[in-house]
Amino acid sequence: MTETASVTRQGVGESVRRPDGVLKVTGEFAYASDLWLDGMVWGVTLRSPHASAWIRSIDVGPALAVPGVLAVLTHEDVPGDKRYGLEHKDQPVLAIDQVNYQGEPVALVAADHPETARRAAEKIVIEYEIRQAVTDPYKAAHDETQPKLRPGGNILRRQPVKVGDTFEADVVVTGEYEVGMQDQAFLGPESGLAVPAEDGGVDLYIATQWLHVDRDQLAPCLGLPPEKVRLTLSGVGGAFGAREDLSMQAHACMLALRLNRPVKIVYGREESFFGHVHRHPARMRYEHGATRDGRLVYVKADILLDGGAYCSSSPAVVGNAASLGVGPYEVPNVDVVATGVYTNNPPCGAMRGFGAVQACFAYESQMDRLAEACGLSPLEIRIRNAVSQGSHLITGQVIDSPAPLADMLRRLHAMPLPPPADDDLRSLPGGVSQTTHGESVRRGVGYGVGIKNICFSEGFDDYSTARVRAELINGEPHVTVHTAAAEVGQGLVTIQAQIARTELGIDQVTVATADTAVGSAGSSSASRQSYVTGGAVKTACEAVRERFEGLPPREALEKFGPIEETRVYRHRPTYPLDPMTGQGSSHTQLALCVHRAVVDVDAELGLVKVVELAAVQDVGRIMNPQALEGQIHGGSAQGLGLALMEEIQIRDGRVLNPSFTDYLIPTILDMPPMTMEILENPDPAAPYGLRGAGEPPTLSSTPAIAAAVRAASGRQLTRVPIRPEDIALVDYGEGIR
């Protein structure tokens, strides 16, 4: 699993080829689902079919009677703590006396073949007493007659942000908006291999985003000290936030320790939809007030986020939605309240954009309404209210690094528009299916602006650890970089090697497999790894270089022998938001991205074709141009998916579309050409001046596409994803709707 970089000297700022790139393209890369060990057996999870029910009895006898079955475990077999969680230990390893969402794990089966395990799991007899499910987040928050899902009630966090006292203006626009439940839709399902160890511990080979937080949740549940739970990163087929929470980790380890045999668990696609958290659905009401010339006077907002059955990272998502709830605009008076609630819907947690995505769709839709009411263009209303260096966020935090939003918008406006559509059916909405010949096709242009926090916020002790070793191998200088940072497809292995080459002047660099044998690197989320782990690698390399005492690397290593240094890097401190006013410097860094979308819409059939996306993003310092462009493309694709097609359909707490047949994600045929301009305005507080870049494109692409569809169709379109029936005039026999 060790990745070795090319001997070509390629450092920071260059498009260095990924060491895993060819293997992934040719299908030779080893993902976690490819893990194999002689003598291993297979684990399967039995899940609840109900959103809310008491468990009255469990009979595992019929499953144990199936030939080939080796073990069947329930909550009674959990060797340690029965609950775990990222922020609060509220989630059972296996359901104890009740289930709180459809898909909650209830029992485990291990067998000598995966199909045997699945058939046996179906034979477990469980008596459920179905009870009223809480599935409406508004009722969960406001209706006192609804069942209380937690002793303290159904509200998991409420965060207001209050500034000023003037809430009257010449021009006022209001709107109510919704964002559906989006899935991270990574292609590599949850998978891992647990191997019992001679010391009574366990070694877990796992696709995850955060090795150490997995370990710290697992060890108490397994009744083991942390040093006896060792995790090694396996090949990850995408993450986008969904692998921050535990899925099958505890289950595989429990079975392996019970049987004293290696146990592998791999989810199928349907189970994957039940086995991880999703993006929080949101309902939002906004009111914007401005002067007649379009200067913002106030913003009121009520943001309601459905956290589902368990806490996960919902409190932090609520904090982000509140602190970034009006976008990158100067607003002197603010009354924002963000609320997260428990329901019996599937648990929600981290997904690319993390609370800022939902708010961005609403506040950008409002800016378009305000522009129309003031007689201004969508670009001009944004430019007039844009933040800049020295501006204050609504939390009172000063933006103390470059924030060239107005310039970015002007650059976006200067980009040429694509040519008009031609008569080729392949270029029209619906394509060659001949659903249209262009009679009702209209073109629309829309804009979106997003601001995203980088790294963890609100006082979290956010750090990364790097160990760097320089030595002579076959007479040539060689560097090994060892961190626990998860490579989830973003190119982090490549960046670490680039930093080592740049700092040490040594071409040959090996990035060791990430594991818990080195200190924590935190999560591969919040667009933080280049910043924090990059900072740790840079600092450790600097310490190694100091020991060269000014000599060239070869001479220094001949004189002093191998040199190894370990360093911990922390970004500048952040602070919690005041629970009453929402004031506080809660973020360490902020990043901006702006999008323009051009779409063609068939207004009769409700079909949409995204013709082009254009983006301008400030990244502080480009570390790897090709990888960066890939991040902007990928983030824009997920924003397109949220705008037009991606939603987990929930009815009465039940998931209706847990498959890629019915849960639609953009393919290469859905992605349009992209025009990009990448700006470098270094952040003096960050390593190399870089600015996290993975998440911002997801924010601004969604409202830009929605605005373009509005412009083409004339519809209000206050909910994403936009469906054909939201656009088309449909005659249902009782009139036009």
N, C-alpha and C positions, 0 to 999 in steps of 0.2 A: 504493500500500500504506500510505500515511500515514493514521493514525487521528486525527481531530479531534474533541475533546470538545464537548459542548453548551455554549452560552454561558451557560446557567443556572448560577448559583453553587452547586455541589454539591461539598462537600469530604469530609474524613475523617469516617466515622461515618454517612454517608447511603447509601441505596440508589440509587446513580447508574446510569442506564441504560447498558448496554454499547454502545459505538459499533459493534461488529460484530454485535449481537444481531439486528436486523431483517434484515440481509443473510443471516445464517445461517438464519433461519426461512423466508425467502422463496426460498432457494436461489441467491441472487445473490453470496454470498461467494466469493472466489477462493481456492481451496485450491491446494496445490503441484501436485496432479494436473491442475489446469486451466492450468498454464503453457504458453505457446505463443510461438514466435519464428519468423519467416519463415526458411526454409532449414534448420530443425532436422531432425535425423534421430533415429532411435529406437534405444535400446540395450536388450539383453536379456542376462540372465545364465544360463549353463548350470551346473546344480548336480549334485552327486554324488548318485546313488541309493543309495549305501552308507554305513553308519555308520563303517566302518573298512576301508581298503584302500590298497595301494600303487598309484600311477599308473605304469604301465609304458610307455605311449605315448599321444600325442595327435595325431590327424590332422585338421587343420582344412580340408584341401583340399575335401572335399565341401561344406562350408558356404560357402567362398569362391566356389564355382562357381554358387551360387544367384543368379539375376539380382536386382539391387537391393541385394545385400550390399556394404557398403563397407569393412568391417574385421572381422577376427576376432583377438582378443587372448588370450594366455595369460600365465602368470607370467613368461615370458621377455620380455614387453613392458612389464613394470612399470619405469618410468624411474628410480625411486629405491629406497628401502628396500622390501623385499618383505613386511615385517610391520608391524603396528600394534597398538595396544591402549590401553585406558583407563588401566590400572595397569601392565601389562607388555606389551611388544611381542611377543606370541606368536601373533597371528592373521594368517595370510597374506592379502594382498590378493586373490590367486588361488592356489589350491592348487599347491604346488610338486612334491613327489614323493609325496604321500600325502593322503588325506582322512581327517578325524577325526570327522565327523558327517554324517548324511544331510542334504543341502541345502547343503553347503559349496560356495562358488563356485569353479568350475574354469576357465571361459572366458567371454569376452564377445563379443557380435556386435552390430554396428551396421548398420542397413539403412534404406532410405527409407520403410519401413512397419513397424509393430510386428509384424504377422503374418508378414511376410517374415523379420524377424529371428528370430522364434520357430521358424519352420519350418527355418531355416538352423541354428539352435542344435541342433536335434534331429538334424542330419546329422553333427555332429562325432563322430568315432569315437575313443573312449577305451578303452584296454585297462586294466582294473583287476585287481589280484590281491587278492581279498578275504582279510582276516585276522580273527582273533578280536577281537570288539568287547568292550570293557569297559563293561557297562551297569548292573551292580549296584553302587551306591555303597558299600554295606557291604563287599563283596568288594574294591572298589577301595582302600578304606582299610585292610583287615585281612588280605586274602589275598595272601600273598607270591608265589603262583603266577600271579597276574594280570599281564598285560602292563603295563609301566611306560609311561605316556603322556608323561611328562616325565623328563629326566635325573635329577631329584631325587626321582622317585617320583610317586605319584598324589595326595598330599595338598598342597593349595594353601595352606591355612592351618589351623593348630590354635591355638585361643585358650582357655586355661583361665581360670577365675576362682575363686580360693581364698580363703576367709575362715573363720577359726575352726577348731576341732578336735572339736566335739561332734556326733556323728552317730548319736545314740540318742535315742528319744523315746517317750512313752506311746502315741501314735497314729501309725501309719505307713501311708501309702498309696502304691502304685506304679502306674505305667501306661506303656504304650507307645503312641505316637501317630504318625500319618502325615499329611502334607499333600501333595496332588498338585501337579503342575506346572500353574500357572495362566498364561494368556496375558493380556497387557494389552488385547487385543481392541479397539484403537482402530479407528474406522470409516474414517479416512483412511489409505490404504495408503502405504508408503514411496514417495516420489517427489521428483524434483528435475530441474533444468535446468542444465547446465554450458555456459558460453559462453567460448570462447577469446578472449583479449584481445590487443591490439596489442603490449603489452609482453612477450609470451611467457608471461604468466600466465593465470589462469582466474578467471572469476566464476561462483560457484555459488549458485543460488537453491534453497533447500532447506527442507524441513520437518524441524526438529531441536529438541533441547532445550538445546544448548550450542554456540553458534557457534564460540567460540574453541578449545574442545578438539577440535572437528571439524577446524578449520584446522590446529591443531598436530599432529594425526595425519596429515592429508592431505599437507601440504607436503613432509615427508621422503619419502613414498611417490612423490610426483610429481617429486621432484628439484628442487623450487623453494624459494626463500626464502619465509618466511611472508607477507611483504608482497605477494607476487605471487599469493597464494591468498586471494581475497576472497569472503566469504560474506554473503548477505542472506537473512533469514528470509522464507519464504513461508508461506501459510496452512496451519496445522497442524490436522489433524483428529483431535486426541487424542494422548496420548503415554504417560503413566503410568509412565515409566521406560524404555520400549523404544526411545526415540529418543536415549538417551544414547550408545549405541554407534554406530559407523559401519554403514551398510547398503550403499546404492548410491553413496555420495558419491565414493569413489575411482574406481569403475567409470565413472561418467558423465564425470568429469574426464579420465581416461585416454583415453577414446574421443574426447572433444572436442579434446584436445591433439593426438592422432594425426591426426584428420581436418581440424583447423582449421575445424570447424563446430559449431554448437550441438547438443548431444545431450541428449535427454530420456529418463529411465527412470522407469517407473511399475510397481510390483509389482501383480499380481493378488492376490486374497485368499489363495489357496493359497500363493503364493510369500511372502506376508507372514508366514505362520506359520513359514516356514523362514528368513526374512530378518532376524529380530530375536531378542534374548534373551527369556527367560521368567522367571517366578518360580521360585526354587529349590524343587524338591521336598525334603521333609524327613522323616527318621525320627528319633524322639526317645524317649528313655526317661527318665522322671522318678520321683523318690522324694521325698515330702514327709513330714517328721516334725513333730509338734506336741504340745503339752500337751493334757491331757484337755479343757480349756476352749477349745481351738482356737487357741492362740498358736503361731505357727511357731517351731520350734526349728532346723530345717535343711532345706535343699533340695539334692538331688543331681540332676544332669541331664547327659545325653549327647545332644547335638544334632548330627545329621549332615545336611549340606546337599550336594546334588548340583549341582556347578557346571557340569557338561557339559564340552564339548570345549576351551573356552578360558577364560582367566582373567576377562575383563571386569571387573566391580566386585565379584567374589566375596569378596576379602579384606575389604572393608568390610562386606559383608553378614554375614560370619562374626563380625566385631567387634561389630556391632549385636546379633546373636542371642545372643552371649555376655554382653555388658554389660547387656542388658535381659531376660535369660533367665529371671528369676523374677518379673518383673512389678513393679508398684508396691507392693511389700509389704516390711515390715521383717523381715529374716531374719538372725539373728546368725551362722549357720554355713552356708557355701555351698561346694559342689564342683561347678562347672559346667565342661563342656568343649564347645566348639563347634568343629566340623571341617568344612571344605569340601574336596571332592575333585574331581579331574578324572575324567570318564568319556567315553565316545563317544556320549553322549546330546546333544541340542541344547544349545548354550551358554545359560547362565542368568546373569542380571545384575540390573539395577535393575527393581523394580516396587513400586508404592505400598505402603509399609510396610517394605520393605527389610530383611528378616531378622527384624524384630520381629513380623511377622504369624505366622510359623511357630511361634515360641516362645510367642506369646500363646495360640494354640489349645491347646497342651499345658499350660501352667501354669494356665490358667483351667479346663480340664477337671479338673486335679488339685485345684484349690480346691473344685470341686463335690464331688469324692470325699471330700475332707477334711471338708467340711461334714457330709456324711452320716455319716461315721465318728464325728464328734464330737457328733452330734445337734443341729447348728445349722442355721439357714437359710443358703442361699447368700449372701444379703446380709450376714448377721451375721458370717460367717467372714471376709468381705472387709473389713468395717468394723473388726474387731478387729485386723487386720494392716496396715491402710492406712498408706502413707507420708503425711507432711505436711511442711510447710516445716521445714527443719532435719534431716530424716531423711537417712540415707546410702543411696545405691545400693549394690549388692553390690560395685561397683568402688571403693568408698570415697568417691565423689564426693558432696558435700553438695548437697542440693536447697535452693538458697538463694533461690528465689522461691516464691510461693504454690503449694501443691499440695493443694487442698481435697478430697481423694478421699472421705473419709468423708462430708462434706457432700453431695457429688455423688451418692453412693449413696443417702443418705436422701432427697434430692430425687427421684431416680429411683423409689424405692419409693412416694413420695407421689403419683405420677402415676396417675390412674384407669386401671384395666384396661378393655379394650374389652368390649362386651356379648357374651354368649354367641352362638354361631352360630345362625342361624335355619334353617328348612327349605328355603330357596331354594337350588337346586342350584348356582347361580352363586357362592354363598359357600362351597361345600365344596371340598375337595381334588379336583382333576380337573374341576371346573366342570360345564358342561352336556354334557360327553361322556358323562354318565350311567354313569360307571364306579362310582359309589357313590351310595347314598341315605342315607349317614350312619351305617350300622349299626356300622362299626368306627372311626368318627372319634373321636379323643380330643384334648383341648386340653392344651398344655404351655406353661410359662413358664420362661424361662431368662435368665441374666445374664452379661454379659461386661465385663471391665475391660481397658483397654490403656494402655500408656505408650510414647511414641515420641520419639526424639531429633529436634530441629529443627536444620537447617543441617548442614553437613559437620562431621565429628568427627575425633578421633584426630590432632590436629595439622595437619590440612590447612589450607593458606593460603586461607581462604574469604573472598572479597571480591567487591564489585561496584563498577562505575564508572558515574557519571551525568554527563552534560553538560546544563546548563540554560541557556537563552538567553532573556532578556527584551528585548522591543523594541516599538516602535510600528508597527502595521500599519494603514494607513488611519486614523491618528490614535488608534487604540485599543490599549491594552496587550495584548500577546500573549506567551505563553510556549511555547517548544519544549523538550520533554524528549527526550533521546536516550540510550538505553542499548542494550546488546546482549542484554537479557533476553528470553527466548523466551516469547511469549504462546502457550500450548498449550491454551487454553480456560478457564484458571482465572480470567481477568479481570484480569490484570496490567496491561494497557494502561489500564484504568479506574482502578485503584488509583494508578498513577503520576500520572495527571491529577488525581485527588482530592488527592494530597499537594501537588502544585504549586499548586493553588487555595488550599489551606489555608495554606500557608507564605507565599505571595506576595500573596494577596488579589486575584488576577487571574482573571477568569472564563474567558477564552479560552485554552485549552491544547491544543497539538498534541503527540501522542506520536509521534515519528518512527519509521519502520520500523527494527527491530533489525537491526544488521549489524556487521561487524568493523571498521568505520571509527572506532568508539569502543572504549574499553577493555573488557575482559571483564566480564561480569556473572555468570559462573558458570552453573551448570545450573539449569533449571527443574525442580528435584527437591528432595527432602529438606524439603519444605514451607518453603523458605528464601527465595523471591523477595520476598515482602512484607517480610520481615525485612531482608534484605541489600540488595536493590535499592531497596526502600522507604527504607532508611536512607541509601543513596547519593543518591537523589533529594531526600530531606529535607535532607541536609547541603549539597548543591549549591544548593538553593533558599535555605537560610539564608545561604550565601555571597553569593548575588545580592542578597538582601534587605539585607545589611549595606552593600552599595554604594549602596543607595537613600538612605543617610544620614538615615533617619527621614522622608523625604518620601513622599507617596502615590505609587503606581507610575507614574501618568501624568506627574506632575511630575518624578519622578526620571528617567524615560526621555527626557523632553523636555530635561532639563538635561544628562544624561550620555550620552545615546545608547544604543545596544544594550549590554547587559551580559551577559556569558557567563562561566560558571564550571564547571569540571570537578572532581569530587571522587571519591575512592575511600573506600568504607566497609568496615571489617572489624569483625566481632563479636569479643568477647573471646576470648582464645586457648584452645585445647583441647590435650590432650596424648595421646600414644599410650598404649595399655594396656600394662602390663608383660607381656612374653611368657610369664612363668612364673606370676605371681599374678593377672594381670588387673586390677591396681589402677591407678587414674589417673583424673583428671578429663577424660574423653574427649569429653564433650558440652557444648555451649554453652547449650542450652535443652531442656526436656522438656515434653511436652504430654500431657494426660490426656483420655480419653473413656470413658464408660460407656454400655452398652446394655442394654435389656430387650427380649426378643423374645417374642412370643406367636404360637404356631403351632397349626394343626389338622393332625392326622396320621391318615391312614387306615392303620391298622396291618396290615390284610390285604393291601392293594394297594401299600403303601410310598409313598403319595403325600403330599406336604407342601404346605400352603398357609401362607405367612407372613401372619398376620392383622394384626399391627402391629409396628412398631419404635418404641421410645422411646429417646431419647438425651439425655445431659447432657454438655456439653463446656465446658471452660474455655479461652477464646481470648485471655485477657489484655486485649485491646481490640478491639472490633468495628470493622473498617475499612469494610466495606460489607455491611450485614445480608443483603441478597438474595443476593449472591455467596457469602457465608459459608454460608447455608442450603443453597445449591446444592452446595457442597463436602461438607457433612455428608450430604446425600442421596446424592451420587455415591459417596463413600467407603463408605457403608452398602450401596449397591447392589453394589459390587465384593466387599464382605464376604459379602453374601448369595450372590453367584455362587460364591464359593469354598466356602461352606458346603454348597450344594445341587446345583450343576450344572457348574461350570467345571473342566475338566481336559483337558490335552493327553494323549492316550493314547499311550504309548510301548510298543512291543514289540520287543525285540532291537535297540534303537536306532532303530527306524523309527516315524515319526509316523503314526498311524492315522486321525486326524480333523482334517486341516488345512482345515476349512471351517466356516462358520457354520451349515451343515446339521447337522453332527455335533459341533462345539464349541459348546455352548449357553451363552448369556449372558442375564442377566435382561432382560426387556422391561418396558414400562410395566405390563403385565398381571401381572407377577411381583412388582412392588414394592408393598408395602403402604402404607397411610397411616403417616406418621411424626409423632410428637410430640417436640418438642425444647425443651430449656431451655439457653440459652447464657449462661454466666457470664463476667464480666469481672473478673479479678483481675490487674491489670497486673504485668508483669515489669519491674522497674526498669532492667534492663540492655538492654532491647530498645526500638527506635524506637516511640514512642507506647505502649509497654508491651505491644505485640501479642505473640501467641504463634501460631506456625505451626499451621494448622488442617486442611490437606488430607488428611493421612495417618491421624491417630488413629482416625477412624470406621471405617476398613477393618480395624483390628486387632480392636476389641471387638465388632463386629457378628457376625463369624464364630463365635466361641465362644458368644455369646448364643443364636444360632439353633440351633447344635448342642445346647446344653444344653436348649433348649425341646423339641427333637425327642426327646432322651433322656427327658425328663420325660413326654412323651406316649406314647412307644412302649415304654418300659422297657428299651430296648437300650443297650448300652455305647457304641457308636458312637465309636470311637477314631480314625477316619480321615475327613478331608474331601477332596473333596465326599462327602456322604452320598448313597448311591444307593438306589433303591427296594428292591433286593434286600438291602440292609443292614438294612432295617426289617421287611420282610414275611416272614411264614412261608411258604416256598415248598416245595411237594412236588415233588421231582424224580424220584419213583418209587422212591427208595431211602431214603425217610423224610423227615421234616421238617428243613429246615435254617434 
